[in-house]
Amino acid sequence: MRPIPILMALLVCAGIAYFVLKGGNTAAPLNDTATPAIVKKAFPPVSVLVQKSTAQTVTSGIVLRGQTEAFRQIVVLAETFGKVISKPLRKGTLVTEGQLLCELEVGTKSAALSEAKARFEEAKAINKGAQGLVDKGILSQTAAFTREAALESAQANLQRAERELENLKVTAPFSGLLESDTAEFGSFMQQGSACATVLQLDPMKLVGNATEQQVAGVTVGANANARLLSGREVRGKVTFVSRRADSITKTFRVEVTVPNGDDNLRDGSTADIFIALSGEKGHLLPQSALTLNGDGIMGIRAVEDGKAKFIPVAVIRDSAKGMWVSGLPAQVDIIVVGQEYVTDGRAVAVTYKEGS
């Protein structure tokens, strides 16, 4: 019997026995503390350009297409009849308040005045002492009343005759411009005939029509300016806002009064009227500062405690310098460059815009 196979069989049996005694695990035990930890990577702050902004009163308004209109326009009428004896004034002439426009011939009005004076003196003499005669029983109370009525009638006729003489001179009711020639010399005027048309052009009115939505913000006393087709610009204040809409256009009449000391503004000229509305607080931003969040809401990204934050805004109006928006705090740091590369809560490295 050979010894080598027997020896190898013994070694194999010893190996199997050792494997069974170790529970079938011959590998070295693992050390749990040696497992490497997962490290969260920290991102560096994003560099952004920030503008400091303070809420301001926004000057917003509406624009109305309108026209100029004389502040006052009147057709001066004769209050009595007669032949014109004054030389006519030509249209375009500047007249002052109380200036003679038309003078009528006296005619029989002077005689009528003399007769009225005589009748008045007669009635006054007859009525004198009437009450004393009543007290003595010589005159009845009814007769005394008749004499007193005759006196009052005579006095009224006298005043009427004096007024007729005064009405022979037709004067300008206010200073202005003649829009028509005065009545021609030698023509006959009836009571109510037109002597002349007078326009008051200083101040001048600008008249426009506002829609129901526009008129809601227009108030009397609001500042306004207008540009005429000639290029001239004028400034004034709102002096009238109609409370009743036009039955056809459903718009409201708005009047602005502007000075016209040089009389260069003409009645009926087309004008674009800008009326300032009640001011509200807002921020003036460059249009590029506006952005959208994930839900498509328009707003801006501001910096708070070193981190970016999205704030929704509403546009008030645009201007040549940028966009006026509302919905922000009174003081806010707005990201104007780099807002598209940050999200809410992202740390930012701030550089302030020069002059902000």
C-alpha positions, 0 to 999 in steps of 0.5 A, a space after each residue: 500500500 502506497 503512503 502518498 495517496 493515503 496522505 493526500 486523503 488525510 489532508 483533504 479530510 482535514 480541509 473539509 473538517 476545517 471548512 465545516 467548523 468555520 460555518 462555510 465562511 473563510 473570508 476575512 470579516 468586513 469592517 463596516 466603518 471602512 465604508 466611504 460616506 457619500 459627500 454632497 457637493 456644494 455649488 459656488 454662489 452665482 455672480 449677479 448684478 443688482 440694482 437697488 430700487 426705491 418705490 416712487 410715485 408713478 405718473 400715469 395718464 390717458 390720452 384723448 383726441 380732442 380740439 381747442 374751444 373758445 372759453 366763451 362765445 356769444 352772439 351779442 344781440 340788440 335789446 331794442 330797435 333802430 338804425 345803426 349809426 356807428 361804423 362797423 368793426 371788422 372780424 378779427 378785431 380785439 375788443 375789450 369789455 364794455 367797448 362799443 360794438 353797435 350804436 343805434 339812432 335815438 329816433 323817437 326814444 328821446 321824446 318817449 323818455 320826456 313823456 315818461 318823465 312828465 307822466 311820472 311827475 304828474 302821477 307823483 303830484 296827484 298821489 301827494 297827500 292822498 293818505 291825508 285826504 283819506 284820513 279826513 274822509 275826503 277821498 276813499 281808500 280805493 281812490 287812494 290805491 288807484 292814485 298810488 298804482 298810477 304813480 308806480 306805473 308811471 315810474 315803471 314807464 320812466 325806467 323803461 324809457 331810460 333803459 331803451 336809451 341805454 340799449 341804443 349802445 351795444 357793448 362787448 360783454 367781455 374782452 375777446 376777438 370779433 368772429 364776425 363784422 359788427 352790424 353795418 352802418 345804416 342797417 336797421 336792427 330789430 330787437 334780438 338782431 345780431 350785432 356781432 359774435 365775440 370769442 374769448 380765447 384767453 384762457 382756452 379750453 381743450 375738449 376731449 371725450 373719455 370712455 367709461 374706463 378712462 373717465 373713472 380716474 380723471 378728476 377736476 384739478 388734475 394736471 394736463 398737457 396737449 400737443 397740437 398738430 402744429 407741434 406746439 405744447 400747452 399745459 393746464 388743468 382739468 376744469 370739468 368732467 361730465 357726469 352724463 355720457 353722450 347718448 350716441 358715443 357713450 363717452 364723457 366730455 372732459 375740459 382742460 383750461 390752458 392759458 393763451 395770453 399770446 392768442 396764438 391758439 385758435 378755436 377748433 384746432 386738433 389736439 392730443 390731450 394727456 391727462 395725468 391720473 391719480 399716482 400710485 407707487 411703483 419701481 422703474 426697472 429695465 425691461 430686461 429685468 423681468 423674467 418668468 417663473 416655472 408657472 409662467 408668472 411674470 416677475 423679478 428676482 430679488 436678493 434677500 439674505 444673500 439668496 435669490 427670490 422670485 417676486 411676481 409684479 404687475 406692469 403699470 406702464 412703460 416709458 422711455 427709461 424702462 418699465 414701471 411695475 407694482 407689487 414690490 416692497 418699498 425697498 428692494 434689491 433687484 437682479 438685473 443681470 444673471 436672473 435667468 441663471 438662478 432659482 429661489 434659494 440659490 446663493 448669489 454673489 452680489 455686485 451693485 449696479 453703479 449709481 443704484 
